[in-house]
Amino acid sequence: MLADDVEYYFPDGDADTRTILSGKEEVVKWWKDWKKNSGIEKMSFTNPVYIPVKANQELNYSGLTGVIVLSYVSNEMIYNGQPVDVRMNIATHFNEDSLIDRIYTYYDRTPILNTVNANLLEIVVPRE
């Protein structure tokens, strides 16, 4: 369901400094390797809520219009045997071909950083 030009936005930083995975190959590689690279032993998404929205005017941040699904999920992780629970907000935009071309994630990373004692994004998605 991913478009070739998909972009995946992590919640670190602001509009100009967020970590972004660009392209289907990079996004798929991240998710295939997330367990090995992050050290997280287990992760599950529970209690989902999905709200489809059609934006008729360009959105301020992305400049996109069209179908966006707002999702709210609980992300339950185990890192070094310690549980970490984070409530996540995810905005997923679909292009005219009904493929996902943008994924924006929003969540408080503090519980993850405190448990892991490191910024996993700096470890597994180094900035150039």
HUTA-V912894 format. One record per helix or strand. SS is the DSSP state (alpha for helix, beta for strand). FROM is the first residue (numbers start at 1). TO is the last residue. If there is no record, write none. Layout:
ss & from & to
SS & FROM & TO
SS & FROM & TO
//
This chain:
ss & from & to
beta & 2 & 9
beta & 20 & 22
alpha & 24 & 38
beta & 40 & 55
beta & 66 & 79
beta & 82 & 94
beta & 100 & 106
alpha & 110 & 116
alpha & 120 & 124
//
